[in-house]
């Protein structure tokens, strides 16, 4: 899964969304976006995110 990441710990996004560890994120335009049809959340890529490998 190219350009996909998972967070290694729970976090709260700038939008105030609580996101559990292990959630899937997509990297677009230097910003991570949560892959979730029911809510919108963003985060900056840092060391709490790891790339998804096949």
C-alpha positions as CSV (number, residue, x, y, z in Angstrom):
1,X,0.0,0.0,0.0
2,X,2.0,2.9,-1.3
3,X,1.7,6.1,0.7
4,X,-0.3,4.5,3.5
5,X,0.7,4.6,7.2
6,X,-0.5,3.4,10.5
7,X,-0.1,5.3,13.8
8,X,1.7,3.4,16.5
9,X,0.0,5.1,19.4
10,X,-3.4,6.7,20.2
11,X,-3.6,10.4,19.2
12,X,-5.9,13.4,19.1
13,X,-5.9,15.2,15.8
14,X,-6.0,19.0,15.3
15,X,-9.7,18.6,14.5
16,X,-10.2,17.1,18.0
17,X,-10.7,13.5,16.8
18,X,-9.4,10.7,19.0
19,X,-7.8,8.1,16.8
20,X,-6.8,4.7,18.1
21,X,-3.4,3.2,17.4
22,X,-3.2,1.1,14.3
23,X,-5.5,3.2,12.2
24,X,-4.9,3.6,8.5
25,X,-3.8,6.9,7.0
26,X,-3.2,8.1,3.5
27,X,-0.4,10.5,2.7
28,X,-1.5,13.3,0.3
29,X,0.2,16.6,-0.3
30,X,2.5,16.1,2.7
31,X,-0.4,15.6,5.0
32,X,-1.9,12.4,6.4
33,X,-5.6,11.9,6.1
34,X,-7.4,9.2,8.1
35,X,-8.9,6.5,5.9
36,X,-12.4,6.4,7.4
37,X,-15.8,7.0,5.6
38,X,-17.5,8.2,8.8
39,X,-15.1,11.0,9.9
40,X,-12.4,13.4,8.7
41,X,-9.1,13.8,10.5
42,X,-5.6,14.9,9.5
43,X,-2.1,14.7,11.0
44,X,1.4,15.6,10.1
45,X,3.8,12.8,9.4
46,X,6.1,12.2,12.4
47,X,7.8,9.3,14.2
48,X,4.5,7.9,15.5
49,X,3.5,6.8,12.0
50,X,5.0,3.8,10.2
51,X,4.6,3.0,6.5
52,X,2.4,0.0,5.6
53,X,4.2,-2.7,3.8
54,X,2.6,-5.5,1.8
